[in-house]
Amino acid sequence: MKPVWIIDDDRSIRWVLEKALARESIEFKSFASADEAMQALAQDLPQVVISDIRMPGSSGLELLQILRERYPLLPVIIMTAYSDLESAVSSFQGGAFEYLSKPFDVNHAIDLIRRALEQSMRKSTPVEATLAAPDILGHAPSMQEVFRAIGRLAHSHATVLINGESGTGKELVAHALHRHSPRAAQPFVAINTAAIPKDLLESELFGHERGAFTGATAVRHGRFEQAEGGTLFLDEIGDMPAELQTRLLRVLSDGNYYRIGGHQPIKANVRIIAATHQNLDERVKQGLFREDLFHRLNVIRLRLPALRERREDIPLLAKYFLQKSASELGVEQKSLSAATIQYLMAQDFPGNVRQLENLCHWLTVMTPSQQVEIADLPPEWRAAQPTSALVGEWRSALAQQVALALQRGDQNILDKLSRQFESTLITQALEHTGGRRIEAATLLGMGRNTLTRKIQELGLDDKEG
């Protein structure tokens, strides 16, 4: 078996992978650049390649393209520290075997390499690929799974059902699925089935003939006709009225539909992507959604995580939205302080990514300083400080104090900060109880004698009085 090639300009990444492969008795070679690896191709060939994307000289994607042309059966694993959909699925565009986001779990990386080695030995075809959407970002594992799914669905015509709370970016994902599909040159048409009155929705979807009803003075082409050859995105499909569920099922079953008042069937050549924030499985059980339609729609299901499930993406998304708003308004970009970032990461964001985007736009317009502090946030954000937010704020402040103490070369840092911490807890508890020590001790979870001793040790007797 030929060696695994490791290609990364970061020496520490190469070292970690080298040690891990050595433990697994897997032969390897390392290169600091794609150019070095391409030169080595004249003398040797790898069994599997694991390569970074962004390096001095040629990029990992350029290397991938060359390898695909010359050695189409060679599995290539692409690594990147950049957390956007473009980096993720452009890897699949070139036929990458898999995409690995940094920082990665070493055991997971080795598992991927072993799978790639097995595929290489079987000489099977690498994974197919896609292009990318620049405005879907996320480093969290749950978003990386979404990126992979979009990449693998790029050449599919399959119906897709997207689940996710309001504001998670369901329409963005639908756009990405269309834009990188064989139907990309044809229309993408979206309709929110919950936003259109029930009496008008049928005409919106299927159109009507002239004279079909009072006011129908001309033929109307519905969304199905407008999307011919392309993609029809049905948002909030869970709210679709029962009678329209029946009509939609017929279209999905036999591929034909009629305009209202029409007698000639129209052939539908449309890919359906549906989305909902509701649990369709439960709505089926409750008799609110047709089970046969659910199964027609539920060919491929993608779940978009709520923002509170991927809090680590909040700094990345906030930076992007602040940059976007500054560009749109022609002003200098704002930045968030460390404390503000920690505060926002502790929020629940019921409006998800859309709510964060709106907040960043507000900050760009309304905040006078370039660095946004917690005090600069809108009043409703500062008024509702959940416990998790406050915890994040004091932890950030504590981290800053530790960093300063370390920089000064202080000694006994743990003892000093522990005394300050205990002093603050006891003082606040006594203030809360009006000086009643038994009650304060109970609230703090310690005995009265322990509390009395700590008051004396910390020199709080004078303060208490």
PELINFEN-V598135 format. One record per residue. PSI is psi in whole degrees, -180 to 180 (999 if undefined). BURIAL is + if it has 9 or more other ideal C-beta (glycine too) atoms within 8 Angstrom, else -. D_CENTER is the distance of its C-alpha to the mean C-alpha in Angstrom with 1 decimal. Layout:
psi=PSI burial=BURIAL d_center=D_CENTER
psi=PSI burial=BURIAL d_center=D_CENTER
This chain:
psi=136 burial=- d_center=37.7
psi=166 burial=- d_center=36.5
psi=162 burial=+ d_center=34.3
psi=131 burial=+ d_center=30.6
psi=127 burial=+ d_center=29.9
psi=123 burial=+ d_center=27.6
psi=110 burial=+ d_center=26.8
psi=137 burial=+ d_center=25.3
psi=-11 burial=- d_center=26.9
psi=112 burial=- d_center=25.7
psi=-36 burial=- d_center=28.7
psi=-37 burial=- d_center=27.0
psi=-44 burial=+ d_center=24.4
psi=-43 burial=+ d_center=27.4
psi=-46 burial=- d_center=29.4
psi=-47 burial=+ d_center=26.9
psi=-38 burial=+ d_center=26.5
psi=-47 burial=+ d_center=30.3
psi=-41 burial=- d_center=31.2
psi=-43 burial=+ d_center=28.9
psi=-38 burial=+ d_center=30.3
psi=-41 burial=+ d_center=33.8
psi=-31 burial=- d_center=33.5
psi=5 burial=- d_center=32.6
psi=38 burial=- d_center=35.6
psi=123 burial=+ d_center=33.6
psi=145 burial=- d_center=35.2
psi=163 burial=+ d_center=33.1
psi=145 burial=+ d_center=33.6
psi=145 burial=+ d_center=31.7
psi=142 burial=+ d_center=31.4
psi=-6 burial=+ d_center=30.3
psi=159 burial=+ d_center=29.5
psi=-33 burial=+ d_center=28.9
psi=-41 burial=- d_center=32.4
psi=-44 burial=+ d_center=34.0
psi=-40 burial=+ d_center=32.6
psi=-36 burial=+ d_center=33.7
psi=-37 burial=- d_center=37.2
psi=-19 burial=+ d_center=37.3
psi=-23 burial=+ d_center=36.7
psi=-27 burial=- d_center=40.3
psi=-24 burial=- d_center=41.6
psi=162 burial=- d_center=39.0
psi=143 burial=- d_center=36.2
psi=165 burial=+ d_center=33.3
psi=-36 burial=+ d_center=32.3
psi=147 burial=+ d_center=28.6
psi=135 burial=+ d_center=26.8
psi=116 burial=+ d_center=23.8
psi=144 burial=+ d_center=23.0
psi=161 burial=+ d_center=21.0
psi=-56 burial=+ d_center=19.9
psi=114 burial=- d_center=21.2
psi=159 burial=+ d_center=24.8
psi=141 burial=- d_center=28.1
psi=-142 burial=- d_center=29.8
psi=145 burial=+ d_center=28.3
psi=166 burial=+ d_center=24.6
psi=-31 burial=+ d_center=23.2
psi=-35 burial=+ d_center=22.3
psi=-41 burial=+ d_center=26.0
psi=-43 burial=+ d_center=27.2
psi=-43 burial=+ d_center=25.1
psi=-44 burial=+ d_center=26.8
psi=-44 burial=+ d_center=30.2
psi=-37 burial=+ d_center=29.7
psi=-39 burial=+ d_center=28.7
psi=-43 burial=- d_center=31.9
psi=-39 burial=- d_center=34.2
psi=74 burial=- d_center=32.9
psi=-18 burial=+ d_center=30.7
psi=3 burial=+ d_center=30.7
psi=118 burial=+ d_center=29.5
psi=133 burial=+ d_center=26.1
psi=124 burial=+ d_center=23.9
psi=126 burial=+ d_center=20.9
psi=131 burial=+ d_center=18.8
psi=147 burial=+ d_center=17.5
psi=148 burial=+ d_center=15.6
psi=-1 burial=- d_center=14.5
psi=129 burial=- d_center=12.7
psi=38 burial=+ d_center=8.9
psi=161 burial=+ d_center=8.7
psi=-33 burial=+ d_center=8.8
psi=-47 burial=+ d_center=12.5
psi=-38 burial=+ d_center=13.2
psi=-57 burial=+ d_center=11.6
psi=-16 burial=+ d_center=13.4
psi=-23 burial=+ d_center=16.4
psi=-44 burial=+ d_center=17.3
psi=-29 burial=+ d_center=17.8
psi=-41 burial=+ d_center=19.7
psi=3 burial=+ d_center=22.3
psi=27 burial=+ d_center=22.5
psi=146 burial=+ d_center=20.8
psi=-42 burial=+ d_center=21.2
psi=164 burial=+ d_center=17.9
psi=131 burial=+ d_center=15.1
psi=114 burial=+ d_center=14.9
psi=140 burial=+ d_center=12.7
psi=148 burial=- d_center=14.8
psi=145 burial=- d_center=15.8
psi=160 burial=+ d_center=16.4
psi=126 burial=- d_center=18.6
psi=-41 burial=+ d_center=22.0
psi=-39 burial=- d_center=22.9
psi=-42 burial=+ d_center=19.8
psi=-43 burial=+ d_center=20.7
psi=-39 burial=+ d_center=24.3
psi=-43 burial=- d_center=23.4
psi=-44 burial=+ d_center=21.7
psi=-41 burial=+ d_center=24.8
psi=-43 burial=+ d_center=27.1
psi=-41 burial=+ d_center=25.4
psi=-39 burial=+ d_center=25.8
psi=-42 burial=+ d_center=29.3
psi=-43 burial=- d_center=30.2
psi=-42 burial=+ d_center=28.9
psi=-40 burial=+ d_center=30.9
psi=-32 burial=- d_center=34.0
psi=-14 burial=- d_center=33.7
psi=44 burial=- d_center=33.2
psi=174 burial=- d_center=30.6
psi=136 burial=- d_center=28.5
psi=164 burial=+ d_center=25.2
psi=141 burial=+ d_center=21.9
psi=176 burial=+ d_center=21.7
psi=-177 burial=+ d_center=19.3
psi=175 burial=+ d_center=17.8
psi=-155 burial=- d_center=17.1
psi=159 burial=+ d_center=14.0
psi=129 burial=+ d_center=12.6
psi=-16 burial=- d_center=12.6
psi=19 burial=- d_center=10.7
psi=114 burial=+ d_center=7.1
psi=154 burial=+ d_center=5.7
psi=131 burial=+ d_center=3.9
psi=-17 burial=+ d_center=6.6
psi=145 burial=+ d_center=6.2
psi=-37 burial=- d_center=8.0
psi=-35 burial=+ d_center=6.4
psi=-34 burial=+ d_center=3.5
psi=-35 burial=+ d_center=6.8
psi=-39 burial=- d_center=8.6
psi=-44 burial=+ d_center=7.3
psi=-45 burial=+ d_center=8.2
psi=-42 burial=+ d_center=11.4
psi=-44 burial=+ d_center=12.2
psi=-42 burial=+ d_center=12.2
psi=-43 burial=+ d_center=14.3
psi=-21 burial=+ d_center=16.7
psi=-1 burial=+ d_center=17.1
psi=-38 burial=+ d_center=18.2
psi=18 burial=- d_center=21.9
psi=151 burial=- d_center=21.9
psi=9 burial=- d_center=23.5
psi=147 burial=- d_center=22.4
psi=138 burial=+ d_center=21.6
psi=136 burial=+ d_center=18.0
psi=121 burial=+ d_center=17.1
psi=122 burial=+ d_center=13.7
psi=139 burial=+ d_center=13.4
psi=152 burial=+ d_center=11.5
psi=165 burial=- d_center=12.8
psi=132 burial=- d_center=14.1
psi=6 burial=+ d_center=11.9
psi=-10 burial=+ d_center=8.5
psi=32 burial=+ d_center=9.0
psi=-41 burial=+ d_center=11.1
psi=-34 burial=+ d_center=13.6
psi=-43 burial=+ d_center=11.4
psi=-41 burial=+ d_center=10.5
psi=-43 burial=+ d_center=14.2
psi=-43 burial=+ d_center=15.3
psi=-42 burial=+ d_center=13.5
psi=-40 burial=+ d_center=15.2
psi=-46 burial=+ d_center=18.4
psi=-26 burial=+ d_center=18.5
psi=28 burial=+ d_center=18.4
psi=170 burial=+ d_center=20.7
psi=-14 burial=- d_center=24.5
psi=11 burial=+ d_center=24.7
psi=-32 burial=- d_center=23.0
psi=-9 burial=- d_center=26.4
psi=173 burial=+ d_center=27.0
psi=148 burial=+ d_center=25.9
psi=117 burial=+ d_center=22.6
psi=129 burial=+ d_center=23.8
psi=144 burial=+ d_center=21.8
psi=132 burial=+ d_center=23.5
psi=106 burial=- d_center=22.6
psi=-16 burial=+ d_center=25.0
psi=-16 burial=- d_center=25.0
psi=-8 burial=- d_center=26.0
psi=132 burial=+ d_center=29.1
psi=145 burial=- d_center=32.3
psi=-40 burial=- d_center=33.3
psi=-23 burial=- d_center=36.5
psi=-16 burial=- d_center=34.8
psi=-39 burial=+ d_center=31.8
psi=-44 burial=+ d_center=34.0
psi=-38 burial=+ d_center=35.4
psi=-41 burial=+ d_center=32.0
psi=-47 burial=+ d_center=30.9
psi=-9 burial=+ d_center=34.1
psi=178 burial=+ d_center=36.3
psi=158 burial=+ d_center=40.0
psi=158 burial=+ d_center=43.4
psi=132 burial=+ d_center=45.9
psi=8 burial=- d_center=47.9
psi=-30 burial=+ d_center=45.6
psi=170 burial=- d_center=45.8
psi=126 burial=- d_center=47.2
psi=-11 burial=- d_center=45.6
psi=80 burial=+ d_center=44.4
psi=-9 burial=- d_center=46.4
psi=163 burial=- d_center=44.5
psi=134 burial=- d_center=42.3
psi=129 burial=+ d_center=38.7
psi=123 burial=- d_center=36.0
psi=-180 burial=+ d_center=33.1
psi=-31 burial=+ d_center=29.5
psi=-43 burial=+ d_center=30.2
psi=-39 burial=+ d_center=32.7
psi=-30 burial=+ d_center=30.6
psi=10 burial=+ d_center=27.9
psi=126 burial=+ d_center=30.5
psi=-11 burial=- d_center=29.4
psi=-136 burial=+ d_center=25.8
psi=135 burial=+ d_center=23.0
psi=120 burial=+ d_center=23.3
psi=115 burial=+ d_center=20.3
psi=99 burial=+ d_center=21.5
psi=148 burial=+ d_center=19.3
psi=50 burial=+ d_center=20.1
psi=-24 burial=+ d_center=22.2
psi=-19 burial=+ d_center=23.0
psi=6 burial=- d_center=25.3
psi=132 burial=+ d_center=27.4
psi=153 burial=- d_center=31.1
psi=-43 burial=- d_center=32.9
psi=-33 burial=- d_center=35.2
psi=-28 burial=+ d_center=32.5
psi=-40 burial=+ d_center=30.7
psi=-43 burial=+ d_center=33.9
psi=-40 burial=+ d_center=34.1
psi=-39 burial=+ d_center=30.6
psi=-41 burial=+ d_center=31.4
psi=-41 burial=+ d_center=34.5
psi=-45 burial=+ d_center=32.7
psi=-27 burial=+ d_center=30.3
psi=-51 burial=- d_center=33.3
psi=-4 burial=- d_center=35.8
psi=10 burial=- d_center=34.0
psi=155 burial=+ d_center=36.5
psi=168 burial=+ d_center=36.6
psi=141 burial=+ d_center=39.2
psi=157 burial=+ d_center=39.2
psi=127 burial=+ d_center=40.7
psi=1 burial=+ d_center=44.4
psi=158 burial=+ d_center=44.0
psi=-9 burial=- d_center=45.9
psi=126 burial=- d_center=44.5
psi=145 burial=- d_center=41.4
psi=128 burial=+ d_center=38.7
psi=129 burial=- d_center=36.7
psi=119 burial=+ d_center=32.9
psi=77 burial=- d_center=31.1
psi=137 burial=+ d_center=27.5
psi=131 burial=+ d_center=24.2
psi=127 burial=+ d_center=22.7
psi=120 burial=+ d_center=19.1
psi=156 burial=+ d_center=19.0
psi=151 burial=+ d_center=16.6
psi=151 burial=+ d_center=17.3
psi=-6 burial=- d_center=16.2
psi=162 burial=+ d_center=19.3
psi=98 burial=- d_center=20.1
psi=-31 burial=+ d_center=22.2
psi=-44 burial=- d_center=23.7
psi=-40 burial=- d_center=25.3
psi=-33 burial=+ d_center=26.4
psi=-46 burial=+ d_center=28.1
psi=-34 burial=- d_center=29.9
psi=-3 burial=- d_center=30.9
psi=17 burial=- d_center=32.3
psi=-10 burial=- d_center=30.2
psi=136 burial=+ d_center=28.5
psi=130 burial=+ d_center=30.4
psi=-39 burial=- d_center=29.7
psi=-35 burial=- d_center=30.8
psi=-40 burial=+ d_center=28.4
psi=-45 burial=+ d_center=25.5
psi=-32 burial=- d_center=26.3
psi=-38 burial=+ d_center=26.6
psi=-31 burial=+ d_center=23.1
psi=48 burial=- d_center=21.5
psi=-55 burial=- d_center=22.0
psi=126 burial=+ d_center=18.4
psi=130 burial=- d_center=15.9
psi=132 burial=+ d_center=12.1
psi=124 burial=- d_center=10.5
psi=126 burial=+ d_center=7.4
psi=148 burial=+ d_center=6.9
psi=156 burial=+ d_center=8.5
psi=-33 burial=+ d_center=7.8
psi=-17 burial=- d_center=10.8
psi=-8 burial=- d_center=9.3
psi=56 burial=+ d_center=7.0
psi=-28 burial=+ d_center=9.7
psi=-15 burial=- d_center=9.7
psi=-11 burial=+ d_center=7.0
psi=-46 burial=+ d_center=9.6
psi=-42 burial=+ d_center=12.2
psi=-48 burial=+ d_center=10.3
psi=-42 burial=+ d_center=9.2
psi=-44 burial=+ d_center=12.8
psi=-43 burial=+ d_center=14.5
psi=-46 burial=+ d_center=13.1
psi=-36 burial=+ d_center=14.2
psi=-40 burial=+ d_center=17.5
psi=-44 burial=+ d_center=18.2
psi=-46 burial=+ d_center=17.7
psi=-41 burial=+ d_center=19.9
psi=-40 burial=+ d_center=22.5
psi=-43 burial=- d_center=22.7
psi=-37 burial=- d_center=23.3
psi=-8 burial=- d_center=25.9
psi=38 burial=- d_center=27.5
psi=171 burial=- d_center=27.4
psi=142 burial=- d_center=26.5
psi=136 burial=+ d_center=22.9
psi=160 burial=+ d_center=22.6
psi=156 burial=+ d_center=21.1
psi=136 burial=+ d_center=20.2
psi=163 burial=+ d_center=22.5
psi=-41 burial=- d_center=21.5
psi=-38 burial=+ d_center=22.7
psi=-41 burial=+ d_center=20.7
psi=-46 burial=+ d_center=17.4
psi=-39 burial=+ d_center=18.4
psi=-47 burial=+ d_center=19.5
psi=-35 burial=+ d_center=16.4
psi=-18 burial=+ d_center=14.3
psi=-6 burial=+ d_center=16.9
psi=159 burial=+ d_center=16.6
psi=-22 burial=- d_center=15.4
psi=69 burial=+ d_center=14.1
psi=-25 burial=- d_center=15.5
psi=2 burial=+ d_center=14.5
psi=-144 burial=+ d_center=10.8
psi=-37 burial=+ d_center=9.2
psi=-39 burial=+ d_center=12.6
psi=-41 burial=+ d_center=14.6
psi=-41 burial=+ d_center=13.2
psi=-44 burial=+ d_center=13.9
psi=-41 burial=+ d_center=17.3
psi=-45 burial=+ d_center=18.0
psi=-36 burial=+ d_center=17.5
psi=-42 burial=+ d_center=19.8
psi=-45 burial=+ d_center=22.3
psi=-39 burial=+ d_center=22.4
psi=-38 burial=+ d_center=23.1
psi=-42 burial=- d_center=25.9
psi=-22 burial=- d_center=27.4
psi=124 burial=+ d_center=27.1
psi=-35 burial=- d_center=30.3
psi=160 burial=- d_center=29.3
psi=-32 burial=- d_center=26.9
psi=123 burial=- d_center=25.4
psi=122 burial=+ d_center=23.9
psi=170 burial=+ d_center=25.2
psi=-38 burial=+ d_center=24.6
psi=-19 burial=- d_center=27.8
psi=-11 burial=+ d_center=26.5
psi=156 burial=+ d_center=23.9
psi=151 burial=- d_center=25.1
psi=-40 burial=- d_center=27.7
psi=-25 burial=- d_center=25.7
psi=-37 burial=+ d_center=23.0
psi=-28 burial=+ d_center=25.8
psi=-36 burial=- d_center=27.8
psi=85 burial=- d_center=25.3
psi=97 burial=- d_center=24.6
psi=160 burial=+ d_center=23.5
psi=-41 burial=- d_center=24.9
psi=-34 burial=- d_center=21.5
psi=-43 burial=+ d_center=21.4
psi=-39 burial=+ d_center=25.0
psi=-45 burial=+ d_center=24.5
psi=-36 burial=+ d_center=21.7
psi=-47 burial=+ d_center=24.1
psi=-29 burial=- d_center=27.2
psi=-39 burial=+ d_center=25.4
psi=-43 burial=+ d_center=24.4
psi=-40 burial=+ d_center=28.1
psi=-42 burial=+ d_center=29.4
psi=-39 burial=- d_center=27.4
psi=-41 burial=+ d_center=29.0
psi=-42 burial=+ d_center=32.4
psi=-44 burial=+ d_center=32.1
psi=-43 burial=- d_center=31.1
psi=-43 burial=- d_center=34.1
psi=-40 burial=+ d_center=36.5
psi=-41 burial=+ d_center=35.6
psi=-36 burial=- d_center=36.1
psi=-13 burial=- d_center=39.5
psi=26 burial=- d_center=40.5
psi=153 burial=- d_center=41.1
psi=159 burial=- d_center=42.5
psi=42 burial=- d_center=41.9
psi=-44 burial=+ d_center=38.6
psi=-45 burial=- d_center=37.6
psi=-45 burial=- d_center=40.9
psi=-48 burial=+ d_center=40.8
psi=-33 burial=+ d_center=37.3
psi=-41 burial=- d_center=38.0
psi=-43 burial=+ d_center=41.2
psi=-41 burial=- d_center=39.4
psi=-50 burial=- d_center=36.8
psi=-39 burial=+ d_center=39.6
psi=-44 burial=+ d_center=41.6
psi=-45 burial=- d_center=39.0
psi=-49 burial=+ d_center=38.3
psi=-43 burial=+ d_center=42.0
psi=-47 burial=+ d_center=42.8
psi=-38 burial=- d_center=40.2
psi=-41 burial=+ d_center=41.3
psi=-37 burial=+ d_center=45.0
psi=-41 burial=- d_center=44.3
psi=-36 burial=- d_center=42.5
psi=4 burial=+ d_center=45.5
psi=28 burial=- d_center=48.2
psi=2 burial=- d_center=49.3
psi=107 burial=- d_center=49.8
psi=-39 burial=+ d_center=49.1
psi=-45 burial=- d_center=49.2
psi=-42 burial=- d_center=46.5
psi=-42 burial=+ d_center=44.4
psi=-41 burial=+ d_center=44.8
psi=-45 burial=- d_center=43.7
psi=-36 burial=+ d_center=40.5
psi=-14 burial=+ d_center=39.7
psi=35 burial=- d_center=40.5
psi=165 burial=- d_center=43.5
psi=160 burial=- d_center=47.3
psi=-40 burial=- d_center=49.6
psi=-39 burial=- d_center=51.5
psi=-42 burial=+ d_center=48.3
psi=-45 burial=+ d_center=47.3
psi=-44 burial=+ d_center=50.8
psi=-42 burial=- d_center=50.8
psi=-35 burial=+ d_center=47.5
psi=-42 burial=+ d_center=48.7
psi=-45 burial=+ d_center=51.8
psi=-36 burial=- d_center=49.9
psi=-3 burial=+ d_center=47.4
psi=37 burial=- d_center=50.3
psi=-2 burial=+ d_center=49.0
psi=-46 burial=- d_center=52.5
psi=-42 burial=- d_center=53.4
psi=-38 burial=- d_center=50.1
psi=-41 burial=- d_center=50.4
psi=999 burial=- d_center=53.8
